[in-house]
Amino acid sequence: MKEYFSSIRFRLWIIFVLFTLVTMGVLFVSRGVLTPIFYGKYKKSECINAAAAIERLVTSETWNQYDNNDVEYLKSVVRDMAITHQFDIIINLPGTMRNIMMLKSGDGEILTQSVSDEIKYSLLNKDDGTIISTVELHNSEGIILAKCVKQELGNMVYIPAYIFIFSYTEPIGTTLSIVNSVSYICANIILLFACIISIVISSHIANPLVKISKNAKSLIKGEFNMTIRHGEYDEIKTLTENLNAASAEISKTETLRNDLMANVSHDLKTPLTMIKAYAEMIRDLSGDNPEKRLKHLKVIIDETDRLTLLVNDILNLSKLESGVAEINLTVFDFSQLLKDIISRFSLMDGTRDYTVTPDVEDGIEIMADQQKIEQVVYNLVNNAINYIGEDKLVAVKLNRGENGMSRFSVSDHGPGIPKEQIPYIWERYYKVDRSENYKRVVKGTGLGLSIVKEIFTVHGFNFGCDSVEGKGSTFWFEFPVYMEPQSSEQKELLKP
């Protein structure tokens, strides 16, 4: 139960309900406090406007208080005002001693009692000729607007009319009760709908998050192969896509880890077994035989070298993939470096039964990590030697290309690689056939091309492999030739 109260579904629901209650509370308070204020101001403004309209009529040039048609027209205007605005209106025409009376407020006594000679006299002494007073009637407030219409005729002041208007300035009891009853009914309906809608919306938002949470727990248990369905909201879609991507990457990493463990353990087990076996043979059989002892010791040394090479390759590849390995960029003569490396391989041509043929253009400089580029060259040349053809030739080329680029390639005439297998050769422990178990490479650790790929990637070089089955393979990469930046003086000299 405690988990439910702290869940996003419950909290979203309670937020919606509280928001609805607060909104309704504000509306009720504003209706109870602000409505009478605005209603009173509005009715007062209506009274003033009505008095002004009557004043314009009785002071117009066409108005004649002795003309029955004009008087009847004034009555019709006053009647419309009284009915429309629920006014009590009395107009006194002093010249004819006539009163026009329209009582539509529901209480006609208050205004008739308020019209007196004293109020008329007071109006005459007012500069604007207007008095607005507040009255209390049947527990409701109202206002009485009294106005004396004045006209100046030469040195005399003419009074065409006295205007008296009464209006309630707050809703009367019955109307207010009806409004309150309707408001309470509407409030209950709104609250009910708010509860239902909030439950639907909170569930709609919370359900995808609950599913994502459950799937995230599956990741902890090691269940990586899962797919979470997208929600309808952009944020949830993004979260789902990221979690799916993370799940896929973790699954790949887990698969890679299992493969790596299986292959490394296999590669470590073989040399360790041989080292132990030959060490026991030296102890039990060949310890006193110098020739056999040297032969067995050589096997132990070779397998130890293989172990060292394997461990170093694994460390180098891990550093490159994790971004820990440092890249020390320097400018060096790649042509000269390549000639030096090829000369080292050429020294062993007689003993290893292969020939490395160079085609190296002079003066090609590169900005890169020299040690790692050397590692690339050694790995690619060794790889070509391991899969050398019957001609026992390995061709190494370095030539300038177009647009300031240069291309390095290593070619052999060996068995080649099937076209569909080329994308996989850069993986750890390259498999010749995806349906078979990992095959032990001819020589090396099986990580050489993976290391080469990571070095190229870190440097941002384009690289690839072109291969034809039965004719051989060519591994290559392209890089920008380093050009010495020109000084400002040199640039001036080069100008025409």
C-alpha positions as CSV (number, residue, x, y, z in Angstrom):
1,M,0.0,0.0,0.0
2,K,2.9,2.4,0.8
3,E,4.4,1.8,-2.6
4,Y,1.0,2.6,-4.3
5,F,0.8,6.0,-2.4
6,S,4.4,6.8,-3.6
7,S,3.8,5.7,-7.2
8,I,3.6,8.1,-10.1
9,R,0.1,7.0,-10.9
10,F,-1.3,7.9,-7.5
11,R,0.6,11.2,-7.3
12,L,-0.5,12.3,-10.8
13,W,-4.1,11.5,-9.8
14,I,-4.0,13.4,-6.6
15,I,-2.3,16.4,-8.4
16,F,-5.2,16.5,-10.9
17,V,-7.8,16.3,-8.2
18,L,-6.1,18.9,-6.0
19,F,-5.8,21.2,-9.0
20,T,-9.5,20.8,-9.7
21,L,-10.4,21.5,-6.1
22,V,-8.2,24.6,-5.9
23,T,-9.6,25.9,-9.2
24,M,-13.2,25.4,-8.0
25,G,-12.3,27.0,-4.6
26,V,-10.9,30.1,-6.4
27,L,-14.1,30.3,-8.6
28,F,-16.4,30.1,-5.6
29,V,-14.4,32.7,-3.6
30,S,-14.3,35.0,-6.6
31,R,-18.0,34.5,-7.2
32,G,-18.8,35.3,-3.6
33,V,-16.5,38.3,-3.2
34,L,-15.8,39.7,-6.7
35,T,-19.3,39.2,-8.2
36,P,-21.1,41.7,-6.0
37,I,-18.3,44.3,-6.5
38,F,-18.3,44.0,-10.3
39,Y,-22.1,43.7,-10.4
40,G,-22.5,46.9,-8.4
41,K,-20.0,48.8,-10.6
42,Y,-21.7,47.5,-13.7
43,K,-25.2,48.6,-12.5
44,K,-24.0,52.0,-11.5
45,S,-22.4,52.4,-14.9
46,E,-25.7,51.4,-16.5
47,C,-27.6,54.0,-14.5
48,I,-25.2,56.7,-15.4
49,N,-25.4,55.8,-19.1
50,A,-29.2,55.6,-19.0
51,A,-29.4,59.1,-17.4
52,A,-27.0,60.5,-20.0
53,A,-29.1,59.0,-22.9
54,I,-32.3,60.6,-21.4
55,E,-30.4,63.9,-21.0
56,R,-29.3,63.9,-24.6
57,L,-32.9,63.3,-25.7
58,V,-34.6,66.1,-23.6
59,T,-31.9,68.6,-24.5
60,S,-31.9,67.9,-28.2
61,E,-33.1,70.7,-30.6
62,T,-36.0,68.6,-31.8
63,W,-37.3,67.9,-28.3
64,N,-40.6,69.6,-27.3
65,Q,-42.1,68.6,-23.9
66,Y,-45.4,70.0,-25.0
67,D,-45.6,67.7,-28.1
68,N,-47.4,64.5,-27.2
69,N,-45.5,62.6,-29.9
70,D,-42.1,63.6,-28.3
71,V,-43.4,62.7,-24.9
72,E,-44.7,59.3,-26.1
73,Y,-41.3,58.6,-27.8
74,L,-39.6,59.4,-24.5
75,K,-41.9,57.0,-22.7
76,S,-41.1,54.2,-25.1
77,V,-37.3,54.8,-24.7
78,V,-37.6,54.9,-20.9
79,R,-39.8,51.7,-20.9
80,D,-37.2,49.8,-22.9
81,M,-34.4,50.9,-20.5
82,A,-36.4,49.9,-17.5
83,I,-37.3,46.5,-18.9
84,T,-33.8,45.8,-20.2
85,H,-32.0,46.8,-17.1
86,Q,-34.6,46.2,-14.4
87,F,-34.7,49.9,-13.5
88,D,-37.2,52.1,-11.7
89,I,-37.2,55.4,-13.7
90,I,-39.1,58.6,-12.9
91,I,-38.7,61.6,-15.1
92,N,-40.2,64.9,-13.9
93,L,-40.9,67.5,-16.6
94,P,-41.2,70.8,-14.7
95,G,-42.6,72.8,-17.6
96,T,-45.7,70.6,-18.0
97,M,-45.9,69.4,-14.4
98,R,-45.9,65.8,-15.8
99,N,-44.1,62.7,-14.6
100,I,-43.1,59.7,-16.7
101,M,-42.8,56.7,-14.5
102,M,-41.6,53.2,-15.3
103,L,-41.1,50.8,-12.3
104,K,-39.5,47.5,-13.3
105,S,-37.1,46.6,-10.4
106,G,-39.8,44.7,-8.5
107,D,-40.1,47.3,-5.8
108,G,-41.6,50.6,-7.0
109,E,-42.0,52.2,-3.6
110,I,-38.4,53.1,-2.9
111,L,-38.0,55.5,-5.8
112,T,-41.4,57.2,-5.5
113,Q,-40.7,57.9,-1.8
114,S,-37.3,59.3,-2.6
115,V,-38.5,61.9,-5.1
116,S,-39.1,65.2,-3.2
117,D,-38.7,68.9,-3.5
118,E,-35.8,68.8,-1.1
119,I,-33.8,66.4,-3.4
120,K,-34.6,68.7,-6.4
121,Y,-33.3,71.7,-4.5
122,S,-30.1,69.8,-3.6
123,L,-29.6,68.9,-7.3
124,L,-29.8,72.6,-8.3
125,N,-26.9,73.4,-6.0
126,K,-24.7,70.6,-7.5
127,D,-22.2,71.7,-10.2
128,D,-22.9,68.6,-12.2
129,G,-26.5,68.3,-11.1
130,T,-26.1,64.6,-10.0
131,I,-26.4,62.8,-6.7
132,I,-25.9,59.1,-6.4
133,S,-26.9,57.5,-3.0
134,T,-26.9,54.0,-1.7
135,V,-30.0,52.4,-0.1
136,E,-30.6,49.1,1.7
137,L,-33.7,47.2,0.8
138,H,-34.8,43.6,1.6
139,N,-31.2,42.6,2.6
140,S,-30.0,43.9,-0.8
141,E,-28.2,47.0,-1.8
142,G,-29.3,49.5,-4.4
143,I,-28.5,52.9,-5.7
144,I,-30.6,55.9,-6.5
145,L,-29.3,58.3,-9.2
146,A,-30.9,61.7,-9.2
147,K,-30.0,64.1,-11.9
148,C,-31.0,67.7,-12.7
149,V,-30.8,68.4,-16.5
150,K,-29.7,72.0,-16.9
151,Q,-29.7,74.2,-20.1
152,E,-28.4,77.8,-20.2
153,L,-30.5,80.2,-22.2
154,G,-28.7,83.5,-22.2
155,N,-28.3,84.6,-18.5
156,M,-31.0,82.1,-17.4
157,V,-30.8,78.4,-16.5
158,Y,-33.6,76.3,-17.9
159,I,-34.5,72.9,-16.3
160,P,-36.1,70.6,-18.9
161,A,-36.2,67.5,-16.6
162,Y,-35.4,65.8,-13.4
163,I,-34.3,62.2,-13.8
164,F,-34.5,59.6,-11.0
165,I,-33.2,56.0,-11.5
166,F,-33.2,53.2,-9.0
167,S,-31.4,49.8,-9.5
168,Y,-30.3,46.9,-7.3
169,T,-26.4,46.7,-7.2
170,E,-26.2,43.1,-6.0
171,P,-28.1,40.0,-7.2
172,I,-31.3,39.7,-5.3
173,G,-31.8,36.7,-3.1
174,T,-33.8,34.4,-5.3
175,T,-31.4,34.8,-8.3
176,L,-28.4,34.3,-6.0
177,S,-29.8,31.1,-4.6
178,I,-30.5,29.7,-8.0
179,V,-26.9,30.6,-9.2
180,N,-25.5,29.0,-6.0
181,S,-27.5,25.8,-6.5
182,V,-26.5,25.5,-10.2
183,S,-22.8,26.2,-9.2
184,Y,-22.8,23.5,-6.6
185,I,-24.3,21.0,-9.0
186,C,-21.8,21.9,-11.7
187,A,-19.0,21.8,-9.2
188,N,-19.9,18.2,-8.2
189,I,-20.1,17.1,-11.9
190,I,-16.8,18.8,-12.7
191,L,-15.1,17.1,-9.7
192,L,-16.5,13.7,-10.7
193,F,-15.3,14.1,-14.3
194,A,-11.9,15.4,-13.0
195,C,-11.5,12.3,-10.9
196,I,-12.3,10.0,-13.9
197,I,-10.1,11.9,-16.4
198,S,-7.2,12.1,-13.9
199,I,-7.3,8.3,-13.3
200,V,-7.3,7.7,-17.1
201,I,-4.5,10.3,-17.8
202,S,-2.4,9.2,-14.8
203,S,-2.7,5.5,-15.9
204,H,-1.9,6.5,-19.5
205,I,1.3,8.3,-18.4
206,A,2.3,5.9,-15.7
207,N,1.8,2.5,-17.5
208,P,4.6,2.9,-20.0
209,L,6.9,4.0,-17.2
210,V,5.9,1.0,-15.1
211,K,6.7,-1.3,-18.0
212,I,10.0,0.5,-18.6
213,S,10.8,0.0,-14.9
214,K,10.0,-3.7,-15.0
215,N,12.2,-4.1,-18.1
216,A,15.0,-2.2,-16.5
217,K,14.9,-4.7,-13.6
218,S,15.2,-7.4,-16.3
219,L,18.5,-5.8,-17.3
220,I,19.8,-6.3,-13.8
221,K,18.9,-10.0,-14.0
222,G,20.9,-10.3,-17.2
223,E,17.9,-10.5,-19.6
224,F,19.2,-8.3,-22.3
225,N,17.3,-9.4,-25.4
226,M,14.1,-7.4,-24.8
227,T,12.1,-4.8,-26.7
228,I,10.0,-2.1,-25.0
229,R,7.0,-0.8,-26.8
230,H,7.0,3.0,-27.4
231,G,4.6,5.3,-25.6
232,E,2.6,8.2,-27.1
233,Y,4.7,11.0,-25.5
234,D,8.0,12.2,-27.0
235,E,9.9,12.0,-23.7
236,I,8.7,8.4,-23.1
237,K,9.5,7.5,-26.7
238,T,13.0,8.9,-26.3
239,L,13.5,7.1,-23.0
240,T,12.2,3.8,-24.5
241,E,14.5,4.2,-27.6
242,N,17.5,4.9,-25.3
243,L,16.7,1.9,-23.1
244,N,16.2,-0.4,-26.1
245,A,19.5,0.8,-27.6
246,A,21.2,0.3,-24.2
247,S,19.7,-3.2,-24.0
248,A,21.0,-4.0,-27.5
249,E,24.4,-2.7,-26.7
250,I,24.6,-4.5,-23.4
251,S,23.5,-7.7,-25.2
252,K,26.2,-7.2,-27.8
253,T,28.8,-6.5,-25.1
254,E,27.7,-9.6,-23.2
255,T,27.9,-11.7,-26.3
256,L,31.4,-10.2,-27.1
257,R,32.5,-10.9,-23.5
258,N,31.4,-14.5,-23.7
259,D,33.0,-15.0,-27.1
260,L,36.2,-13.3,-25.8
261,M,36.3,-15.4,-22.7
262,A,35.8,-18.6,-24.7
263,N,38.4,-17.7,-27.3
264,V,41.0,-16.3,-24.9
265,S,40.6,-19.3,-22.6
266,H,41.0,-21.5,-25.6
267,D,44.1,-19.7,-26.8
268,L,45.6,-19.6,-23.3
269,K,44.9,-23.2,-22.6
270,T,46.8,-24.6,-25.6
271,P,50.2,-22.9,-24.9
272,L,49.8,-23.5,-21.2
273,T,49.2,-27.2,-21.8
274,M,52.2,-27.4,-24.1
275,I,54.4,-25.5,-21.7
276,K,53.5,-27.8,-18.8
277,A,53.8,-30.9,-21.0
278,Y,57.3,-30.0,-22.3
279,A,58.5,-28.9,-18.9
280,E,57.5,-32.3,-17.5
281,M,59.2,-34.0,-20.4
282,I,62.4,-32.1,-19.6
283,R,62.1,-33.0,-16.0
284,D,61.3,-36.7,-16.6
285,L,62.8,-37.6,-20.0
286,S,65.2,-35.2,-21.7
287,G,66.8,-33.4,-18.8
288,D,70.1,-35.3,-19.4
289,N,69.9,-35.2,-23.2
290,P,71.1,-31.8,-24.4
291,E,69.6,-32.1,-27.9
292,K,66.2,-33.1,-26.8
293,R,66.3,-30.6,-23.9
294,L,67.1,-27.7,-26.2
295,K,64.3,-28.8,-28.6
296,H,61.8,-29.0,-25.7
297,L,62.9,-25.6,-24.3
298,K,62.4,-24.0,-27.7
299,V,58.8,-25.2,-27.7
300,I,58.3,-23.7,-24.2
301,I,59.9,-20.4,-25.3
302,D,57.8,-20.2,-28.5
303,E,54.6,-20.9,-26.6
304,T,55.6,-18.3,-23.9
305,D,56.2,-15.8,-26.7
306,R,52.7,-16.6,-28.1
307,L,51.2,-16.1,-24.6
308,T,53.0,-12.7,-24.3
309,L,51.8,-11.7,-27.8
310,L,48.2,-12.7,-27.0
311,V,48.1,-10.8,-23.7
312,N,49.7,-7.7,-25.3
313,D,47.2,-7.7,-28.1
314,I,44.3,-8.1,-25.8
315,L,45.5,-5.2,-23.7
316,N,46.2,-3.0,-26.7
317,L,42.7,-3.7,-28.2
318,S,41.0,-3.1,-24.9
319,K,42.8,0.3,-24.5
320,L,41.9,1.3,-28.0
321,E,38.2,0.3,-27.7
322,S,37.8,2.0,-24.4
323,G,39.5,5.2,-25.5
324,V,42.2,4.9,-22.8
325,A,45.1,4.5,-25.2
326,E,47.0,7.8,-25.8
327,I,47.5,9.0,-29.4
328,N,50.7,10.9,-29.7
329,L,50.5,12.7,-33.1
330,T,53.7,13.6,-34.7
331,V,54.8,14.4,-38.2
332,F,57.2,11.8,-39.7
333,D,58.4,10.5,-43.0
334,F,56.2,7.5,-43.7
335,S,58.1,6.6,-46.8
336,Q,61.4,6.2,-44.9
337,L,59.7,4.4,-42.0
338,L,58.2,1.9,-44.5
339,K,61.5,1.3,-46.1
340,D,63.1,0.5,-42.8
341,I,60.3,-1.9,-41.8
342,I,60.5,-3.7,-45.2
343,S,64.3,-4.0,-44.9
344,R,63.8,-5.9,-41.6
345,F,61.4,-8.3,-43.3
346,S,63.9,-8.7,-46.2
347,L,66.6,-9.9,-43.8
348,M,64.5,-12.9,-43.1
349,D,63.5,-13.7,-46.7
350,G,66.1,-16.5,-47.0
351,T,65.0,-18.2,-43.8
352,R,61.2,-17.7,-44.1
353,D,60.8,-18.5,-47.8
354,Y,58.9,-15.3,-48.8
355,T,59.7,-12.0,-50.5
356,V,58.4,-8.5,-49.7
357,T,58.5,-6.3,-52.8
358,P,58.3,-2.5,-52.0
359,D,56.9,0.2,-54.3
360,V,57.3,3.2,-52.1
361,E,57.2,6.8,-53.3
362,D,59.7,9.1,-51.5
363,G,59.0,12.0,-49.3
364,I,55.4,11.2,-48.2
365,E,54.9,12.6,-44.7
366,I,52.0,11.8,-42.3
367,M,50.8,13.3,-39.1
368,A,49.9,10.3,-36.9
369,D,51.1,8.2,-33.9
370,Q,54.3,6.7,-35.3
371,Q,54.3,3.7,-33.0
372,K,50.8,2.7,-33.8
373,I,51.3,3.1,-37.6
374,E,54.4,0.8,-37.3
375,Q,52.1,-1.7,-35.5
376,V,49.6,-1.4,-38.4
377,V,52.3,-2.1,-41.0
378,Y,53.7,-5.1,-39.1
379,N,50.2,-6.5,-38.6
380,L,49.2,-6.2,-42.2
381,V,52.5,-7.5,-43.6
382,N,52.5,-10.5,-41.1
383,N,48.9,-11.2,-42.1
384,A,49.9,-11.2,-45.8
385,I,52.8,-13.6,-45.0
386,N,50.5,-15.9,-43.1
387,Y,48.2,-16.2,-46.1
388,I,50.9,-15.9,-48.8
389,G,50.3,-17.6,-52.2
390,E,52.4,-20.1,-54.1
391,D,54.5,-17.3,-55.5
392,K,55.7,-16.4,-52.0
393,L,55.3,-12.7,-52.8
394,V,54.0,-9.8,-50.6
395,A,53.6,-6.5,-52.4
396,V,53.8,-3.3,-50.3
397,K,52.9,0.0,-51.9
398,L,52.8,3.7,-50.9
399,N,51.9,6.3,-53.5
400,R,50.4,9.8,-53.7
401,G,46.9,10.1,-55.0
402,E,44.6,13.0,-55.8
403,N,43.4,15.9,-53.6
404,G,46.4,15.7,-51.3
405,M,45.7,12.1,-50.3
406,S,48.0,9.1,-50.2
407,R,47.4,5.3,-50.2
408,F,49.2,2.5,-48.5
409,S,48.4,-1.1,-49.4
410,V,49.6,-4.6,-48.7
411,S,48.8,-7.4,-51.2
412,D,49.2,-11.2,-51.3
413,H,48.3,-13.8,-53.8
414,G,46.8,-16.3,-51.4
415,P,43.4,-18.0,-51.1
416,G,41.5,-14.7,-50.8
417,I,38.4,-14.1,-48.8
418,P,34.7,-14.7,-49.8
419,K,32.9,-11.5,-50.6
420,E,30.3,-12.0,-47.9
421,Q,32.9,-12.6,-45.3
422,I,34.9,-9.4,-45.8
423,P,32.8,-7.3,-43.4
424,Y,33.7,-9.8,-40.6
425,I,37.5,-9.9,-41.0
426,W,37.9,-6.9,-38.7
427,E,36.3,-8.7,-35.8
428,R,38.2,-10.4,-33.0
429,Y,39.0,-14.0,-33.9
430,Y,37.9,-13.8,-37.5
431,K,35.9,-16.8,-38.6
432,V,36.3,-18.1,-42.2
433,D,32.8,-19.6,-42.1
434,R,30.2,-18.0,-39.8
435,S,28.5,-21.4,-39.4
436,E,31.6,-23.0,-38.0
437,N,33.5,-22.6,-34.8
438,Y,36.3,-20.1,-34.5
439,K,39.3,-21.3,-36.5
440,R,42.7,-20.8,-35.1
441,V,44.6,-18.4,-37.4
442,V,47.7,-19.6,-39.2
443,K,50.0,-17.6,-36.9
444,G,49.3,-14.9,-34.3
445,T,46.6,-14.2,-31.8
446,G,43.6,-13.5,-34.1
447,L,43.4,-9.9,-32.8
448,G,45.7,-8.2,-35.3
449,L,43.1,-6.9,-37.7
450,S,40.8,-5.7,-34.8
451,I,43.7,-3.7,-33.5
452,V,44.4,-2.3,-37.0
453,K,40.8,-1.3,-37.4
454,E,40.7,0.6,-34.0
455,I,44.0,2.4,-34.9
456,F,42.5,3.6,-38.2
457,T,39.3,4.6,-36.5
458,V,41.1,6.6,-33.9
459,H,43.1,8.4,-36.6
460,G,40.0,8.9,-38.8
461,F,41.6,7.2,-41.8
462,N,39.6,5.5,-44.6
463,F,40.5,1.8,-44.8
464,G,39.3,-1.4,-46.4
465,C,40.0,-4.8,-48.0
466,D,39.7,-5.8,-51.6
467,S,39.8,-9.6,-52.1
468,V,39.0,-12.2,-54.8
469,E,38.8,-15.9,-54.0
470,G,41.8,-17.8,-55.4
471,K,43.7,-14.6,-56.4
472,G,44.6,-12.9,-53.1
473,S,43.7,-9.9,-50.9
474,T,44.7,-6.3,-50.7
475,F,44.5,-4.4,-47.4
476,W,44.7,-0.6,-47.7
477,F,44.2,2.7,-45.9
478,E,44.2,6.3,-47.1
479,F,45.5,9.4,-45.3
480,P,46.1,13.1,-46.0
481,V,49.7,13.9,-46.9
482,Y,51.1,16.4,-44.4
483,M,52.0,19.7,-45.9
484,E,54.2,22.2,-44.1
485,P,52.1,25.4,-43.3
486,Q,53.3,28.4,-45.2
487,S,54.5,31.5,-43.3
488,S,53.0,34.9,-44.2
489,E,56.3,35.9,-46.0
490,Q,56.2,32.8,-48.1
491,K,52.6,33.5,-49.0
492,E,53.6,37.0,-50.2
493,L,56.4,35.6,-52.4
494,L,54.0,33.2,-54.0
495,K,51.6,36.0,-55.0
496,P,51.7,36.9,-58.8
